[in-house]
Amino acid sequence: MTWLYINCDLQHVNKGTAIDRLLNETGIEAVCTAGIGDTMGDTYIAERVSWFGCPANSEAEIKKAAAYVSPHDEVEGVLDILDHLIH
C-alpha cells in the first residue's frame, strides 16, 4: 500500500471524476483504458477503466476488482502490471 499519502475528500471530486473529465476532454473511450490501485480509495479507478490491476500488497477488498494481481509489492508490482499489459 502507499506509505506516504494525503487523502483529500472533496464533494464530487475524486479519482473517478478525474478519469471522467480526462475521457471527455481527450475523446478516449473507456474501453481503451487501464488503471492501477492499491487501496479502497482506488475503487473509483476500477469502476471507470476497462482493465484494472493491483500490486500484491494491495488491500484485500480492492484486489477483488482486479483483472490481475501482481505477485510483487509496491513499485515492483506496478512495473510488473505494466509489463503484463504490454504482453
TORPA-542399 format. One record per residue: z, x, y of N, C-alpha, C in turn; residue number from 1. Coordinates in pm, whole numbers, plus 50000, padded with zeros to 5 digits. Atoms other than C-alpha are relative to their C-alpha. Layout:
<rs>
<r n_Z="Z" n_X="X" n_Y="Y" ca_Z="Z" ca_X="X" ca_Y="Y" c_Z="Z" c_X="X" c_Y="Y" num="NUM"/>
...
</rs>
This chain:
<rs>
<r n_Z="50000" n_X="50084" n_Y="49882" ca_Z="50000" ca_X="50000" ca_Y="50000" c_Z="50000" c_X="50088" c_Y="50124" num="1"/>
<r n_Z="50002" n_X="49928" n_Y="49874" ca_Z="49961" ca_X="50103" ca_Y="50361" c_Z="50143" c_X="50044" c_Y="50035" num="2"/>
<r n_Z="49867" n_X="49947" n_Y="49969" ca_Z="50252" ca_X="50326" ca_Y="50459" c_Z="50040" c_X="49979" c_Y="50145" num="3"/>
<r n_Z="49970" n_X="50017" n_Y="49859" ca_Z="50229" ca_X="50303" ca_Y="50837" c_Z="49906" c_X="49894" c_Y="50057" num="4"/>
<r n_Z="50082" n_X="50106" n_Y="49945" ca_Z="50110" ca_X="49984" ca_Y="50994" c_Z="50082" c_X="49910" c_Y="50091" num="5"/>
<r n_Z="49938" n_X="50100" n_Y="49915" ca_Z="50183" ca_X="49720" ca_Y="51251" c_Z="49928" c_X="49870" c_Y="49974" num="6"/>
<r n_Z="50059" n_X="50132" n_Y="50015" ca_Z="50125" ca_X="49354" ca_Y="51180" c_Z="50012" c_X="49925" c_Y="50132" num="7"/>
<r n_Z="50003" n_X="50079" n_Y="49878" ca_Z="50021" ca_X="49163" ca_Y="51489" c_Z="49946" c_X="49863" c_Y="49962" num="8"/>
<r n_Z="50041" n_X="50135" n_Y="50036" ca_Z="50008" ca_X="48793" ca_Y="51420" c_Z="49978" c_X="49918" c_Y="50127" num="9"/>
<r n_Z="50037" n_X="50081" n_Y="49886" ca_Z="49824" ca_X="48606" ca_Y="51690" c_Z="49936" c_X="49873" c_Y="49949" num="10"/>
<r n_Z="50056" n_X="50127" n_Y="50043" ca_Z="49737" ca_X="48241" ca_Y="51656" c_Z="49848" c_X="50004" c_Y="50007" num="11"/>
<r n_Z="50146" n_X="50007" n_Y="50010" ca_Z="49374" ca_X="48202" ca_Y="51545" c_Z="49930" c_X="50136" c_Y="50007" num="12"/>
<r n_Z="50061" n_X="49868" n_Y="50001" ca_Z="49318" ca_X="48580" ca_Y="51535" c_Z="50054" c_X="50074" c_Y="49877" num="13"/>
<r n_Z="49960" n_X="49926" n_Y="50119" ca_Z="49321" ca_X="48764" ca_Y="51204" c_Z="49877" c_X="50074" c_Y="49946" num="14"/>
<r n_Z="50111" n_X="49925" n_Y="50058" ca_Z="49101" ca_X="48978" ca_Y="50980" c_Z="49884" c_X="49907" c_Y="49963" num="15"/>
<r n_Z="50104" n_X="50096" n_Y="50033" ca_Z="48912" ca_X="48668" ca_Y="50872" c_Z="49920" c_X="49956" c_Y="50121" num="16"/>
<r n_Z="50072" n_X="50040" n_Y="49880" ca_Z="48826" ca_X="48558" ca_Y="51223" c_Z="49918" c_X="50117" c_Y="50054" num="17"/>
<r n_Z="50078" n_X="49883" n_Y="49959" ca_Z="48714" ca_X="48914" ca_Y="51297" c_Z="49872" c_X="50012" c_Y="49916" num="18"/>
<r n_Z="50118" n_X="49997" n_Y="50086" ca_Z="48479" ca_X="48905" ca_Y="50998" c_Z="49903" c_X="49888" c_Y="50039" num="19"/>
<r n_Z="50086" n_X="50112" n_Y="49955" ca_Z="48350" ca_X="48562" ca_Y="51107" c_Z="49922" c_X="50038" c_Y="50125" num="20"/>
<r n_Z="50065" n_X="49961" n_Y="49876" ca_Z="48275" ca_X="48700" ca_Y="51451" c_Z="49894" c_X="50107" c_Y="49976" num="21"/>
<r n_Z="50096" n_X="49894" n_Y="50033" ca_Z="48105" ca_X="49011" ca_Y="51312" c_Z="49875" c_X="49940" c_Y="49937" num="22"/>
<r n_Z="50115" n_X="50062" n_Y="50066" ca_Z="47882" ca_X="48799" ca_Y="51089" c_Z="49918" c_X="49917" c_Y="50098" num="23"/>
<r n_Z="50070" n_X="50081" n_Y="49901" ca_Z="47798" ca_X="48560" ca_Y="51370" c_Z="49921" c_X="50084" c_Y="50099" num="24"/>
<r n_Z="50064" n_X="49917" n_Y="49899" ca_Z="47713" ca_X="48836" ca_Y="51616" c_Z="49890" c_X="50090" c_Y="49945" num="25"/>
<r n_Z="50100" n_X="49910" n_Y="50058" ca_Z="47511" ca_X="49050" ca_Y="51375" c_Z="49894" c_X="49927" c_Y="49920" num="26"/>
<r n_Z="50093" n_X="50074" n_Y="50085" ca_Z="47342" ca_X="48780" ca_Y="51169" c_Z="50007" c_X="50041" c_Y="49853" num="27"/>
<r n_Z="49982" n_X="49960" n_Y="50140" ca_Z="47460" ca_X="48949" ca_Y="50848" c_Z="50054" c_X="49880" c_Y="49924" num="28"/>
<r n_Z="49953" n_X="50111" n_Y="50083" ca_Z="47509" ca_X="48696" ca_Y="50570" c_Z="50120" c_X="50046" c_Y="49917" num="29"/>
<r n_Z="49879" n_X="49967" n_Y="50075" ca_Z="47845" ca_X="48686" ca_Y="50391" c_Z="49968" c_X="50052" c_Y="49860" num="30"/>
<r n_Z="50039" n_X="49956" n_Y="50134" ca_Z="47664" ca_X="48737" ca_Y="50060" c_Z="49972" c_X="50151" c_Y="49996" num="31"/>
<r n_Z="50030" n_X="49856" n_Y="49990" ca_Z="47584" ca_X="49091" ca_Y="50181" c_Z="50123" c_X="50082" c_Y="50038" num="32"/>
<r n_Z="49879" n_X="49932" n_Y="49953" ca_Z="47946" ca_X="49187" ca_Y="50248" c_Z="50094" c_X="50037" c_Y="49886" num="33"/>
<r n_Z="49895" n_X="49957" n_Y="50092" ca_Z="48226" ca_X="49367" ca_Y="50069" c_Z="50123" c_X="50036" c_Y="50082" num="34"/>
<r n_Z="49877" n_X="49965" n_Y="49931" ca_Z="48587" ca_X="49430" ca_Y="50159" c_Z="50098" c_X="50067" c_Y="49906" num="35"/>
<r n_Z="49895" n_X="49931" n_Y="50074" ca_Z="48886" ca_X="49635" ca_Y="50051" c_Z="50133" c_X="49964" c_Y="50064" num="36"/>
<r n_Z="49869" n_X="50031" n_Y="49947" ca_Z="49250" ca_X="49542" ca_Y="50085" c_Z="50110" c_X="50036" c_Y="49902" num="37"/>
<r n_Z="49889" n_X="49964" n_Y="50087" ca_Z="49596" ca_X="49619" ca_Y="49952" c_Z="50124" c_X="49913" c_Y="50015" num="38"/>
<r n_Z="49884" n_X="50087" n_Y="49981" ca_Z="49838" ca_X="49358" ca_Y="50085" c_Z="49954" c_X="49856" c_Y="50016" num="39"/>
<r n_Z="50034" n_X="50142" n_Y="49985" ca_Z="49852" ca_X="48980" ca_Y="50110" c_Z="49943" c_X="49971" c_Y="50139" num="40"/>
<r n_Z="50061" n_X="50014" n_Y="49868" ca_Z="49758" ca_X="49024" ca_Y="50476" c_Z="49849" c_X="50015" c_Y="49995" num="41"/>
<r n_Z="50144" n_X="49982" n_Y="50017" ca_Z="49413" ca_X="49110" ca_Y="50345" c_Z="49934" c_X="49882" c_Y="49929" num="42"/>
<r n_Z="50054" n_X="50121" n_Y="50061" ca_Z="49369" ca_X="48766" ca_Y="50189" c_Z="49884" c_X="49945" c_Y="50082" num="43"/>
<r n_Z="50109" n_X="50048" n_Y="49914" ca_Z="49155" ca_X="48671" ca_Y="50489" c_Z="49870" c_X="50074" c_Y="49974" num="44"/>
<r n_Z="50120" n_X="49922" n_Y="50033" ca_Z="48916" ca_X="48951" ca_Y="50399" c_Z="49942" c_X="49948" c_Y="49869" num="45"/>
<r n_Z="50045" n_X="50045" n_Y="50133" ca_Z="48897" ca_X="48844" ca_Y="50034" c_Z="49934" c_X="49863" c_Y="50005" num="46"/>
<r n_Z="50055" n_X="50136" n_Y="49988" ca_Z="48824" ca_X="48485" ca_Y="50140" c_Z="49863" c_X="49999" c_Y="50069" num="47"/>
<r n_Z="50123" n_X="50001" n_Y="49920" ca_Z="48532" ca_X="48586" ca_Y="50364" c_Z="49885" c_X="50079" c_Y="49940" num="48"/>
<r n_Z="50105" n_X="49912" n_Y="50049" ca_Z="48342" ca_X="48858" ca_Y="50180" c_Z="49952" c_X="49959" c_Y="49862" num="49"/>
<r n_Z="50060" n_X="50033" n_Y="50129" ca_Z="48117" ca_X="48834" ca_Y="49879" c_Z="50066" c_X="50076" c_Y="49885" num="50"/>
<r n_Z="49940" n_X="49915" n_Y="50104" ca_Z="48290" ca_X="49115" ca_Y="49689" c_Z="50123" c_X="50067" c_Y="50059" num="51"/>
<r n_Z="49874" n_X="49947" n_Y="49950" ca_Z="48649" ca_X="49240" ca_Y="49721" c_Z="50062" c_X="50093" c_Y="49896" num="52"/>
<r n_Z="49935" n_X="49904" n_Y="50088" ca_Z="48823" ca_X="49545" ca_Y="49574" c_Z="50135" c_X="50044" c_Y="50053" num="53"/>
<r n_Z="49866" n_X="49955" n_Y="49964" ca_Z="49176" ca_X="49687" ca_Y="49572" c_Z="50032" c_X="50134" c_Y="49935" num="54"/>
<r n_Z="49947" n_X="49880" n_Y="50064" ca_Z="49336" ca_X="50027" ca_Y="49513" c_Z="50109" c_X="49960" c_Y="49899" num="55"/>
<r n_Z="49902" n_X="50028" n_Y="50105" ca_Z="49576" ca_X="50049" ca_Y="49216" c_Z="50138" c_X="49964" c_Y="50054" num="56"/>
<r n_Z="49865" n_X="50022" n_Y="49947" ca_Z="49886" ca_X="50047" ca_Y="49436" c_Z="50010" c_X="49874" c_Y="50088" num="57"/>
<r n_Z="49999" n_X="50124" n_Y="49922" ca_Z="49799" ca_X="49710" ca_Y="49595" c_Z="50105" c_X="49902" c_Y="49947" num="58"/>
<r n_Z="49907" n_X="50104" n_Y="50043" ca_Z="50036" ca_X="49415" ca_Y="49585" c_Z="49937" c_X="49920" c_Y="49885" num="59"/>
<r n_Z="50049" n_X="50071" n_Y="50119" ca_Z="50005" ca_X="49225" ca_Y="49256" c_Z="49921" c_X="49874" c_Y="50035" num="60"/>
<r n_Z="50067" n_X="50127" n_Y="49966" ca_Z="49904" ca_X="48897" ca_Y="49422" c_Z="49861" c_X="50020" c_Y="50057" num="61"/>
<r n_Z="50133" n_X="49979" n_Y="49942" ca_Z="49611" ca_X="49040" ca_Y="49620" c_Z="49904" c_X="50054" c_Y="49895" num="62"/>
<r n_Z="50085" n_X="49951" n_Y="50109" ca_Z="49482" ca_X="49213" ca_Y="49306" c_Z="49929" c_X="49884" c_Y="49929" num="63"/>
<r n_Z="50059" n_X="50117" n_Y="50066" ca_Z="49416" ca_X="48864" ca_Y="49166" c_Z="49871" c_X="49956" c_Y="50067" num="64"/>
<r n_Z="50120" n_X="50038" n_Y="49925" ca_Z="49149" ca_X="48815" ca_Y="49434" c_Z="49888" c_X="50102" c_Y="49984" num="65"/>
<r n_Z="50095" n_X="49889" n_Y="50006" ca_Z="48972" ca_X="49141" ca_Y="49349" c_Z="49901" c_X="49988" c_Y="49885" num="66"/>
<r n_Z="50102" n_X="49986" n_Y="50103" ca_Z="48648" ca_X="49178" ca_Y="49161" c_Z="50018" c_X="50133" c_Y="49927" num="67"/>
<r n_Z="49977" n_X="49867" n_Y="50058" ca_Z="48751" ca_X="49540" ca_Y="49098" c_Z="50131" c_X="50055" c_Y="50054" num="68"/>
<r n_Z="49877" n_X="49930" n_Y="49961" ca_Z="49089" ca_X="49714" ca_Y="49100" c_Z="49985" c_X="50144" c_Y="49952" num="69"/>
<r n_Z="50015" n_X="49858" n_Y="50032" ca_Z="49061" ca_X="50090" ca_Y="49115" c_Z="50120" c_X="50048" c_Y="49918" num="70"/>
<r n_Z="49887" n_X="49940" n_Y="50071" ca_Z="49273" ca_X="50293" ca_Y="48874" c_Z="50074" c_X="50103" c_Y="50086" num="71"/>
<r n_Z="49943" n_X="49901" n_Y="49909" ca_Z="49356" ca_X="50517" ca_Y="49175" c_Z="50072" c_X="49933" c_Y="50117" num="72"/>
<r n_Z="49923" n_X="50049" n_Y="49885" ca_Z="49604" ca_X="50470" ca_Y="49460" c_Z="49938" c_X="50041" c_Y="50132" num="73"/>
<r n_Z="50025" n_X="49966" n_Y="49860" ca_Z="49551" ca_X="50472" ca_Y="49836" c_Z="49859" c_X="50051" c_Y="50027" num="74"/>
<r n_Z="50131" n_X="49951" n_Y="49958" ca_Z="49266" ca_X="50687" ca_Y="49973" c_Z="49910" c_X="50026" c_Y="49879" num="75"/>
<r n_Z="50080" n_X="49976" n_Y="50120" ca_Z="49152" ca_X="50794" ca_Y="49627" c_Z="49946" c_X="49869" c_Y="49944" num="76"/>
<r n_Z="50043" n_X="50132" n_Y="50044" ca_Z="49136" ca_X="50426" ca_Y="49536" c_Z="49887" c_X="49945" c_Y="50084" num="77"/>
<r n_Z="50106" n_X="50046" n_Y="49910" ca_Z="48927" ca_X="50341" ca_Y="49841" c_Z="49870" c_X="50074" c_Y="49971" num="78"/>
<r n_Z="50120" n_X="49922" n_Y="50031" ca_Z="48686" ca_X="50624" ca_Y="49763" c_Z="49939" c_X="49957" c_Y="49866" num="79"/>
<r n_Z="50048" n_X="50048" n_Y="50130" ca_Z="48663" ca_X="50505" ca_Y="49402" c_Z="49932" c_X="49864" c_Y="50014" num="80"/>
<r n_Z="50058" n_X="50132" n_Y="49977" ca_Z="48593" ca_X="50149" ca_Y="49520" c_Z="49861" c_X="50014" c_Y="50064" num="81"/>
<r n_Z="50131" n_X="49979" n_Y="49934" ca_Z="48315" ca_X="50270" ca_Y="49750" c_Z="49899" c_X="50057" c_Y="49901" num="82"/>
<r n_Z="50088" n_X="49946" n_Y="50102" ca_Z="48168" ca_X="50473" ca_Y="49464" c_Z="49958" c_X="49891" c_Y="49902" num="83"/>
<r n_Z="50029" n_X="50112" n_Y="50090" ca_Z="48190" ca_X="50166" ca_Y="49241" c_Z="49893" c_X="49907" c_Y="50061" num="84"/>
<r n_Z="50096" n_X="50088" n_Y="49932" ca_Z="47996" ca_X="49965" ca_Y="49499" c_Z="49858" c_X="50054" c_Y="50000" num="85"/>
<r n_Z="50135" n_X="49945" n_Y="49991" ca_Z="47704" ca_X="50205" ca_Y="49520" c_Z="49938" c_X="50029" c_Y="49864" num="86"/>
<r n_Z="50057" n_X="49975" n_Y="50134" ca_Z="47663" ca_X="50248" ca_Y="49145" c_Z="49992" c_X="49877" c_Y="49923" num="87"/>
</rs>
